[in-house]
Amino acid sequence: MIGVGHLGQHHARLLASIEGVELVGVCDTNRSRAEEIAAKFGSHSFESVRELVSRVDAVTIAAPTVSHVDLALPFLEAGIATLVEKPIASSVEDADRLIDAAQRGRALLATGHTERFNPAVAAALPLIAEPRFIEIHRLATFPERSLDIDVIFDLMIHDFDLLLTVVKSELTSVEAVGVNVLTPKADIANARLRFASGCIANLTASRISRERVRKARFFQKDAYVSIDFAAQELEVYRLVQGGARPIIHGGKVDVPHEEPLRRELEDFVDAVRTGRSPGVTGRDGRDALALATRVAEKMESGFATETQRIQL
């Protein structure tokens, strides 16, 4: 386990509890933190990631985004299965470096888009077909972490991954706006995406909200699908023809509540054991990052135009 901060400690906790998995060691730039987490979960702490390369079959990385490439490359080049938390890298070019290294080393590369393993999302995906309009709100209180990236790469990237999973169509236009409130980077953002199929997606993300909201709604022909990510709740309504007039039928769908991160790590472990592709591949992570980058660039160009107008 590389990086045992806010999220990495939960990786360590869960990996130590999965049957058939040995948590060989943890590594963090904060040595005392690494020692604390290692002792808590019956493992060992290491000062350098290279000390672990010869000792492990797989590794998960939950360090700051800027260090993902340097941390992951030694493992991938050695053929060791690697799960990298989202965003997979700081740039699309760096994501391509990881994918190339995985191919050269014949190593499995997974991306930690945990929301894909949310039980409500897993139950909803088979029900979503050719959506025409998608609306997603992902609002969080101000964090003490992930401030090295803006809200698009911190929160909204989860929804880009989900969009690319359900909308199998070329992206044709992007409108985006972001606002810096408490940090030098955008803390609130809105993006409106249009696809060749005619589908329009409206996404809002904030990390300075008073309340936590994580909901998505999908509108498609004769059906409406609603996901509450936080509550792990799914609602589905369909238009049923028959009788004098059509009626709307549906309601809540039973969804087993499970920890998405546990499901993600169990999927990764099973992929390592069986040799199959993980639920979210390195390529999936790269594609979500590419879309996030495009939205961020559009947002920045919008700011430039606005500033120029003010100066004129």
C-alpha positions in Angstrom: 0.0 0.0 0.0 1.6 3.3 -1.1 0.2 6.4 0.5 -1.8 6.0 3.8 -3.4 9.3 4.2 -7.2 9.9 4.4 -8.1 7.4 1.6 -5.0 5.1 1.7 -5.6 4.1 5.4 -8.9 2.6 4.2 -7.2 0.7 1.4 -4.9 -0.7 4.0 -7.7 -1.6 6.4 -9.7 -3.4 3.7 -6.7 -5.2 2.0 -5.7 -6.5 5.4 -9.2 -8.0 5.8 -9.6 -9.6 2.4 -9.3 -13.4 2.5 -6.2 -14.7 0.8 -4.5 -11.3 0.8 -1.3 -10.5 2.8 -0.7 -6.8 3.4 3.1 -7.0 3.0 3.8 -3.4 3.8 2.8 0.3 3.6 4.9 3.2 2.4 4.3 6.9 3.0 6.5 10.1 2.9 5.3 10.5 6.5 7.3 7.7 8.1 5.5 7.9 11.5 2.2 7.7 9.7 3.4 4.6 7.8 4.5 3.0 11.0 1.2 3.8 12.7 -0.9 2.2 9.9 1.4 -0.7 9.5 1.2 -1.6 13.2 -2.6 -1.1 13.2 -3.1 -3.7 10.5 -0.4 -6.1 11.3 2.0 -5.1 8.5 5.4 -3.4 8.1 6.4 0.1 7.0 9.0 0.8 4.3 10.9 4.0 3.5 11.1 3.4 -0.3 8.7 2.0 -2.8 11.5 0.1 -4.5 11.9 -2.0 -1.3 8.5 -3.4 -2.1 9.0 -4.2 -5.7 10.6 -7.6 -5.1 8.1 -8.5 -2.3 4.6 -8.1 -3.7 2.3 -9.4 -6.4 0.2 -6.3 -6.5 0.2 -2.7 -5.2 -2.4 0.0 -4.7 -1.4 3.7 -4.8 -3.3 6.4 -3.0 -0.7 9.2 -2.9 -1.1 12.7 -4.3 -1.9 12.8 -8.0 1.4 14.5 -8.9 3.4 11.5 -7.7 1.3 8.7 -9.3 3.6 8.2 -12.3 6.9 8.1 -10.4 5.4 5.7 -7.8 3.6 3.4 -10.3 6.3 3.0 -13.0 8.7 0.8 -11.0 5.9 -1.7 -10.3 4.4 -1.7 -13.8 7.8 -2.1 -15.4 8.4 -5.1 -13.1 5.2 -6.7 -14.2 3.4 -6.1 -10.9 -0.4 -5.5 -10.9 -1.1 -1.9 -9.9 -4.2 0.0 -8.9 -3.8 3.8 -9.1 -6.4 6.0 -7.4 -8.2 8.6 -9.5 -7.2 10.7 -11.3 -4.8 8.2 -12.7 -2.2 10.9 -13.4 -1.7 14.6 -13.6 -1.9 14.7 -17.4 -3.1 12.6 -20.3 0.5 12.2 -21.4 1.5 10.8 -18.0 -1.5 8.4 -18.1 -0.2 7.2 -21.5 3.2 6.6 -19.9 1.5 4.3 -17.3 -0.5 2.4 -19.9 2.7 2.0 -22.1 4.6 0.7 -19.1 1.9 -1.7 -18.2 1.9 -3.1 -21.7 5.7 -3.4 -21.8 5.7 -5.1 -18.4 2.6 -7.2 -19.1 1.2 -5.8 -15.9 -2.4 -5.3 -14.9 -3.3 -1.6 -14.5 -6.5 -0.5 -12.7 -7.9 2.9 -11.9 -9.6 3.7 -8.6 -12.9 5.1 -9.8 -14.7 3.8 -6.7 -18.1 5.1 -7.7 -18.3 2.5 -10.5 -18.4 -0.1 -7.6 -21.2 1.6 -5.7 -23.9 -1.0 -5.5 -26.6 1.4 -6.7 -24.5 2.3 -9.7 -23.8 -1.4 -10.5 -27.6 -2.1 -10.3 -28.4 0.9 -12.5 -26.0 0.4 -15.3 -27.9 -2.5 -17.0 -31.0 -0.3 -16.9 -29.6 2.7 -18.7 -29.8 2.6 -22.4 -29.4 5.5 -24.8 -30.1 8.3 -22.3 -31.2 11.6 -23.7 -30.6 13.9 -20.7 -28.3 13.3 -17.7 -28.1 15.5 -14.6 -25.5 14.9 -11.9 -24.9 16.9 -8.7 -21.8 16.1 -6.6 -21.5 18.5 -3.7 -19.2 18.1 -0.8 -18.0 20.1 2.2 -14.6 21.6 2.1 -11.9 18.9 2.4 -8.5 18.9 4.0 -7.1 16.8 1.2 -6.8 16.8 -2.6 -6.2 20.5 -2.7 -3.4 20.0 -5.3 -6.2 19.5 -7.9 -9.3 21.4 -8.7 -12.9 20.2 -8.2 -13.1 18.8 -11.8 -10.2 16.3 -11.2 -11.2 15.8 -7.5 -14.9 15.1 -7.7 -16.4 15.6 -11.2 -14.0 13.1 -12.7 -16.1 10.3 -11.1 -19.0 11.5 -13.2 -17.0 11.7 -16.4 -16.1 8.0 -15.9 -19.8 7.2 -15.4 -20.8 9.2 -18.5 -18.3 7.4 -20.7 -19.6 4.1 -19.4 -23.3 4.8 -20.3 -23.0 7.2 -23.3 -21.5 5.4 -26.2 -21.3 8.4 -28.5 -18.8 11.0 -29.6 -18.6 14.2 -27.5 -19.4 17.1 -29.8 -19.4 20.2 -27.6 -18.4 21.4 -24.1 -19.5 24.4 -22.1 -18.0 24.9 -18.7 -17.5 27.5 -15.9 -15.6 27.3 -12.6 -15.2 29.5 -9.6 -12.2 29.8 -7.2 -13.6 30.4 -3.8 -11.3 29.1 -1.0 -8.3 27.9 -3.0 -6.3 29.0 -6.1 -8.1 26.3 -8.0 -11.7 26.0 -9.0 -13.8 24.9 -6.0 -17.2 24.9 -7.9 -17.7 23.9 -11.5 -20.5 23.3 -14.0 -20.2 21.5 -17.3 -22.7 20.9 -20.1 -21.7 18.2 -22.5 -23.4 17.4 -25.8 -22.9 14.1 -27.6 -23.4 13.1 -31.2 -26.4 10.9 -30.2 -28.2 14.0 -29.0 -27.7 13.2 -25.3 -27.0 16.3 -23.1 -25.3 15.9 -19.7 -25.4 18.7 -17.1 -22.8 18.2 -14.3 -22.3 20.3 -11.2 -19.6 19.7 -8.6 -18.6 21.7 -5.5 -16.3 21.1 -2.6 -17.5 24.0 -0.5 -21.1 23.1 0.0 -22.8 23.1 3.4 -24.4 19.7 2.7 -23.3 16.6 0.9 -25.2 15.7 -2.2 -24.3 13.0 -4.6 -27.1 12.2 -7.0 -27.6 11.4 -10.7 -30.7 11.3 -12.9 -30.9 9.6 -16.3 -33.8 10.3 -18.7 -34.3 8.0 -21.6 -37.2 6.9 -23.8 -40.0 5.6 -21.6 -37.8 5.5 -18.5 -36.2 7.5 -15.7 -33.4 6.3 -13.5 -32.3 8.0 -10.3 -29.2 7.2 -8.2 -28.4 8.5 -4.8 -24.7 7.6 -4.5 -24.3 8.4 -0.8 -27.4 6.6 0.3 -26.8 3.7 -2.2 -30.4 4.0 -3.4 -31.8 3.4 -6.9 -35.2 4.4 -8.3 -36.5 3.4 -11.7 -39.8 4.5 -13.3 -41.1 3.4 -16.7 -44.0 4.4 -18.9 -46.3 1.4 -19.3 -48.6 1.4 -22.3 -52.1 -0.2 -22.1 -55.6 0.6 -21.1 -57.2 3.9 -21.7 -53.9 5.8 -21.2 -50.3 5.0 -20.4 -49.3 4.9 -16.7 -46.0 5.4 -14.9 -44.8 2.3 -12.9 -41.8 1.9 -10.7 -40.2 3.0 -7.5 -37.2 2.0 -5.4 -35.1 -1.0 -6.4 -33.6 -3.2 -3.7 -29.9 -2.6 -3.5 -27.6 -4.4 -1.0 -25.5 -1.8 0.9 -21.8 -2.5 0.6 -18.6 -0.4 0.9 -17.7 0.6 -2.7 -14.0 0.6 -1.9 -14.1 -3.0 -0.6 -15.9 -4.0 -3.9 -13.2 -2.2 -5.9 -10.4 -3.8 -4.1 -12.0 -7.3 -4.2 -12.4 -6.8 -8.0 -8.8 -5.8 -8.3 -7.6 -8.8 -6.3 -9.8 -11.2 -8.3 -8.5 -9.7 -11.6 -4.9 -10.3 -10.4 -5.7 -13.9 -9.5 -7.6 -14.7 -12.7 -5.7 -12.6 -15.2 -8.9 -10.9 -16.4 -9.3 -7.1 -16.9 -10.2 -5.1 -13.8 -13.6 -3.4 -13.6 -12.0 0.0 -14.3 -8.9 -0.3 -16.4 -6.0 2.1 -16.9 -7.5 3.0 -20.2 -10.8 3.9 -18.6 -8.9 6.1 -16.1 -7.1 7.8 -19.0 -10.3 8.4 -20.9 -11.9 10.0 -17.8 -8.8 12.2 -17.3 -8.9 13.2 -21.0 -12.5 14.4 -20.7 -11.8 16.2 -17.4 -8.8 17.9 -19.1 -11.0 19.0 -22.0 -13.6 20.5 -19.6 -10.9 22.2 -17.5 -9.4 23.8 -20.6 -12.8 25.0 -21.8 -13.4 26.4 -18.3 -10.0 28.2 -18.3 -10.6 29.6 -21.8 -14.0 31.0 -20.6 -12.3 32.8 -17.8 -9.8 34.3 -20.2 -12.5 35.6 -22.5 -14.4 37.1 -19.5 -11.2 38.8 -18.2 -10.4 40.2 -21.6 -13.9 41.7 -21.9 -13.6 43.3 -18.5 -10.2 44.9 -19.4 -11.7 46.3 -22.6 
